């Protein structure tokens, strides 16, 4: 851009005009940067893995990724660990009799794998040595969902109870609550670890304060779903927002404000929701 200088008065006007143009260009550039860009969704799978004997059971949770980039997955009566970097596959164990894994969850530091089973067993395994560490007691029926919160492992069962286990203590049961009227099939701790969401086959969602679970008192009970609630996810940037997904007769993903105890939005997905997550 060339500036033609004339009289001092006209020169000042021209420079001021150029400054205004630069300010406008800078503002336009900043606006363009602030505008959200549309997300590019993948059109096909990144990799397909052979999964023989995988159980098509809506209520079970038989796959989980660890922070070590290892996928834990149950195929029939066997539990496998697949390393996504090296493509190595390890058979962790094979259940005996008519037992089989119904839930699996990595600890937050990816050192331990927790596995629940049809016969009410809840096992801890060392991921590095692939050896069992201990058995956690408390349930009488199958365990379809488990969730970690630091050194606390929370399990939900067909016996309708939710148990918090301290994996470090000899007496592992910290607290036990029983509010659901049917199987507990979904559990998710908030990012701060102060609230737990539980979903059940009674179509209800309960919100629990971690400091009050010994008294079995819950913060909220949401009853808007028309089918079992397995899919739960907390918003990573707003700790008061929870997403939930319903089964076949519901087909909705709902967003909740757990501070106010209200439903923010409901979206019909035209199919059952097995998993929900925030980007």
C-alpha positions as CSV (number, residue, x, y, z in Angstrom):
1,X,0.0,0.0,0.0
2,X,1.5,3.4,-1.1
3,X,0.9,6.6,0.8
4,X,1.0,9.8,-1.2
5,X,1.9,12.6,1.1
6,X,0.6,16.0,0.4
7,X,0.0,18.7,2.9
8,X,0.6,17.9,6.5
9,X,-3.2,18.0,7.1
10,X,-3.9,15.6,4.2
11,X,-1.0,13.4,5.3
12,X,-2.5,12.9,8.8
13,X,-5.9,12.0,7.3
14,X,-4.3,9.4,5.0
15,X,-2.3,7.8,7.7
16,X,-5.4,7.7,10.0
17,X,-7.3,6.1,7.1
18,X,-4.6,3.4,6.7
19,X,-4.7,2.7,10.4
20,X,-8.5,2.2,10.3
21,X,-8.1,-0.2,7.4
22,X,-5.5,-2.2,9.3
23,X,-7.7,-2.3,12.4
24,X,-10.6,-3.5,10.3
25,X,-8.5,-6.2,8.6
26,X,-7.2,-7.4,12.0
27,X,-10.7,-7.5,13.4
28,X,-12.0,-9.5,10.4
29,X,-9.1,-11.9,10.8
30,X,-9.8,-12.4,14.4
31,X,-13.5,-13.0,13.7
32,X,-12.6,-15.7,11.1
33,X,-10.4,-17.4,13.7
34,X,-13.2,-17.3,16.3
35,X,-15.8,-18.8,14.0
36,X,-16.2,-22.6,14.7
37,X,-15.1,-24.8,11.9
38,X,-17.3,-27.7,11.0
39,X,-16.0,-31.0,12.3
40,X,-14.9,-33.6,9.8
41,X,-16.3,-36.9,10.7
42,X,-14.6,-40.1,9.5
43,X,-16.3,-41.8,6.6
44,X,-15.0,-45.3,7.4
45,X,-13.4,-47.3,10.1
46,X,-9.7,-46.7,10.9
47,X,-9.2,-50.4,11.5
48,X,-11.3,-53.6,11.6
49,X,-10.6,-56.3,14.2
50,X,-11.9,-59.8,14.1
51,X,-14.1,-60.4,17.1
52,X,-15.4,-64.0,17.2
53,X,-17.8,-64.9,20.0
54,X,-18.5,-61.3,21.0
55,X,-21.8,-61.1,22.9
56,X,-24.5,-58.9,21.6
57,X,-25.8,-57.9,25.0
58,X,-27.1,-54.4,25.4
59,X,-26.7,-54.4,29.2
60,X,-23.1,-55.5,29.3
61,X,-20.0,-53.3,29.0
62,X,-17.3,-55.6,27.6
63,X,-14.8,-53.1,25.9
64,X,-12.7,-50.4,27.4
65,X,-9.7,-48.3,26.2
66,X,-6.8,-47.6,28.6
67,X,-4.6,-44.6,28.6
68,X,-1.8,-47.0,27.6
69,X,-3.6,-47.3,24.2
70,X,-4.6,-50.9,25.0
71,X,-8.1,-52.2,24.3
72,X,-9.5,-54.7,26.8
73,X,-12.3,-56.7,25.3
74,X,-14.3,-59.8,26.2
75,X,-15.0,-62.4,23.5
76,X,-17.2,-65.1,24.9
77,X,-15.6,-66.5,28.0
78,X,-12.2,-65.0,27.3
79,X,-10.7,-61.6,28.1
80,X,-8.1,-60.1,25.6
81,X,-5.8,-57.1,25.6
82,X,-5.0,-55.7,22.2
83,X,-2.1,-53.2,21.9
84,X,-3.0,-50.7,19.2
85,X,0.6,-49.6,18.7
86,X,2.3,-53.0,18.4
87,X,-0.8,-55.0,17.4
88,X,0.1,-57.6,20.0
89,X,-2.8,-59.6,21.5
90,X,-2.7,-61.1,25.0
91,X,-5.2,-63.6,26.4
92,X,-5.6,-62.4,29.9
93,X,-7.8,-65.3,31.1
94,X,-10.6,-67.7,30.2
95,X,-13.6,-68.1,32.5
96,X,-14.7,-71.6,33.4
97,X,-18.0,-73.3,33.6
98,X,-20.9,-71.1,32.4
99,X,-19.3,-67.9,33.6
100,X,-18.1,-65.1,31.3
101,X,-17.0,-61.4,31.6
102,X,-19.9,-58.9,31.5
103,X,-18.0,-55.7,32.2
104,X,-14.4,-54.3,32.0
105,X,-12.8,-51.0,33.0
106,X,-9.2,-49.7,33.1
107,X,-8.0,-47.8,36.1
108,X,-7.3,-44.1,35.5
109,X,-3.5,-44.8,35.5
110,X,-4.0,-47.8,33.2
111,X,-2.1,-50.1,35.7
112,X,-5.1,-52.2,36.7
113,X,-8.0,-53.8,34.8
114,X,-11.2,-54.5,36.6
115,X,-13.5,-57.2,35.3
116,X,-17.0,-58.1,36.4
117,X,-18.7,-61.4,35.5
118,X,-22.0,-63.2,35.1
119,X,-21.4,-65.1,38.3
120,X,-21.0,-61.9,40.4
121,X,-17.2,-62.1,40.5
122,X,-15.3,-58.8,40.4
123,X,-11.6,-59.2,39.7
124,X,-8.5,-56.9,39.6
125,X,-5.7,-57.7,37.2
126,X,-2.2,-56.3,36.9
127,X,-2.0,-55.0,33.3
128,X,1.8,-55.2,33.2
129,X,2.3,-58.7,34.5
130,X,-1.1,-60.1,33.3
131,X,-1.7,-61.6,36.8
132,X,-4.7,-61.5,39.1
133,X,-4.4,-59.3,42.2
134,X,-7.5,-59.8,44.2
135,X,-11.2,-60.6,44.2
136,X,-13.7,-58.0,45.4
137,X,-16.8,-59.3,47.2
138,X,-20.3,-57.9,47.7
139,X,-22.6,-58.7,44.8
140,X,-24.9,-61.7,44.4
141,X,-25.7,-61.5,40.7
142,X,-24.0,-60.5,37.5
143,X,-22.1,-57.2,37.2
144,X,-22.8,-55.4,33.9
145,X,-21.1,-52.1,34.7
146,X,-18.1,-50.8,36.6
147,X,-16.4,-47.4,36.9
148,X,-13.2,-46.1,38.5
149,X,-12.8,-43.0,40.7
150,X,-9.2,-42.9,41.8
151,X,-8.7,-45.8,44.2
152,X,-12.4,-46.4,44.4
153,X,-14.0,-48.9,42.0
154,X,-17.8,-48.7,41.7
155,X,-19.8,-51.6,40.5
156,X,-23.5,-52.0,39.5
157,X,-25.3,-55.3,39.5
158,X,-28.4,-57.2,38.5
159,X,-29.1,-57.4,42.2
160,X,-30.0,-53.7,41.9
161,X,-27.2,-52.5,44.2
162,X,-24.3,-50.2,43.7
163,X,-21.1,-50.8,45.7
164,X,-18.1,-48.6,46.2
165,X,-14.9,-50.6,46.7
166,X,-11.6,-49.3,48.1
167,X,-9.2,-51.5,46.1
168,X,-6.4,-50.8,48.7
169,X,-8.4,-52.0,51.8
170,X,-8.8,-55.5,53.0
171,X,-12.5,-54.8,53.7
172,X,-13.2,-53.5,50.3
173,X,-16.8,-52.3,50.6
174,X,-16.9,-48.6,51.4
175,X,-20.6,-48.1,50.8
176,X,-23.6,-49.8,49.3
177,X,-26.7,-48.1,47.9
178,X,-29.9,-49.7,46.5
179,X,-32.2,-47.2,44.8
180,X,-32.8,-48.7,41.4
181,X,-35.8,-51.0,41.0
182,X,-34.1,-53.1,38.3
183,X,-30.6,-54.0,37.1
184,X,-28.0,-51.3,37.2
185,X,-26.5,-51.2,33.7
186,X,-24.7,-47.8,33.6
187,X,-22.3,-46.0,35.8
188,X,-20.1,-42.9,35.2
189,X,-18.2,-40.7,37.6
190,X,-17.8,-37.0,36.9
191,X,-14.4,-35.6,35.9
192,X,-13.9,-34.1,39.3
193,X,-15.0,-37.3,41.0
194,X,-17.6,-35.7,43.2
195,X,-20.7,-37.0,41.5
196,X,-21.8,-40.4,40.2
197,X,-24.5,-41.0,37.6
198,X,-26.2,-44.4,37.6
199,X,-28.6,-45.7,35.0
200,X,-30.8,-48.8,35.3
201,X,-33.2,-51.1,33.6
202,X,-36.0,-49.3,35.5
203,X,-35.5,-46.4,33.0
204,X,-34.2,-44.1,35.8
205,X,-31.1,-42.1,36.3
206,X,-29.8,-41.3,39.8
207,X,-27.3,-38.6,40.6
208,X,-25.2,-39.3,43.7
209,X,-22.9,-37.0,45.8
210,X,-19.8,-39.0,46.6
211,X,-19.7,-37.6,50.2
212,X,-23.3,-38.7,50.9
213,X,-23.4,-42.2,49.4
214,X,-23.0,-43.9,52.8
215,X,-26.4,-42.5,53.8
216,X,-28.0,-43.7,50.5
217,X,-29.3,-40.3,49.8
218,X,-29.3,-39.1,46.1
219,X,-29.3,-35.6,44.6
220,X,-31.7,-36.3,41.7
221,X,-33.7,-39.0,40.1
222,X,-34.5,-38.4,36.4
223,X,-37.4,-40.4,35.0
224,X,-37.9,-39.0,31.5
225,X,-36.4,-42.0,29.6
226,X,-38.8,-44.7,28.4
227,X,-36.3,-47.6,28.3
228,X,-33.1,-48.8,30.1
229,X,-30.4,-46.2,30.5
230,X,-26.9,-47.6,29.9
231,X,-25.1,-44.8,28.1
232,X,-23.9,-42.0,30.4
233,X,-21.3,-39.2,29.8
234,X,-20.3,-36.1,31.8
235,X,-19.4,-32.9,29.9
236,X,-15.6,-32.4,30.2
237,X,-15.9,-28.5,30.3
238,X,-19.1,-28.1,32.3
239,X,-19.3,-30.4,35.4
240,X,-23.1,-29.7,35.7
241,X,-24.0,-31.3,32.4
242,X,-24.7,-35.0,31.9
243,X,-25.7,-36.8,28.7
244,X,-27.7,-40.0,28.8
245,X,-29.0,-42.4,26.2
246,X,-32.0,-44.7,26.3
247,X,-32.7,-48.2,24.9
248,X,-34.8,-49.4,22.0
249,X,-38.2,-48.1,23.3
250,X,-36.7,-44.7,24.0
251,X,-34.1,-43.9,21.3
252,X,-33.3,-40.5,22.8
253,X,-30.1,-38.8,24.0
254,X,-30.9,-36.3,26.7
255,X,-28.8,-33.5,28.3
256,X,-29.3,-32.8,31.9
257,X,-28.5,-29.9,34.2
258,X,-27.6,-31.7,37.4
259,X,-27.3,-28.5,39.4
260,X,-30.9,-27.5,38.7
261,X,-32.2,-31.1,38.2
262,X,-33.7,-30.3,34.8
263,X,-33.6,-31.7,31.2
264,X,-31.9,-29.2,28.9
265,X,-32.6,-31.0,25.6
266,X,-33.8,-34.3,24.2
267,X,-32.7,-35.7,20.8
268,X,-34.4,-38.6,19.0
269,X,-31.6,-40.8,17.5
270,X,-34.0,-43.3,15.9
271,X,-32.1,-46.1,17.5
272,X,-31.0,-47.4,21.0
273,X,-28.1,-45.5,22.5
274,X,-25.4,-47.9,23.8
275,X,-22.7,-45.2,24.4
276,X,-22.6,-41.4,24.6
277,X,-19.6,-39.1,24.7
278,X,-18.7,-35.4,24.5
279,X,-16.2,-34.3,21.8
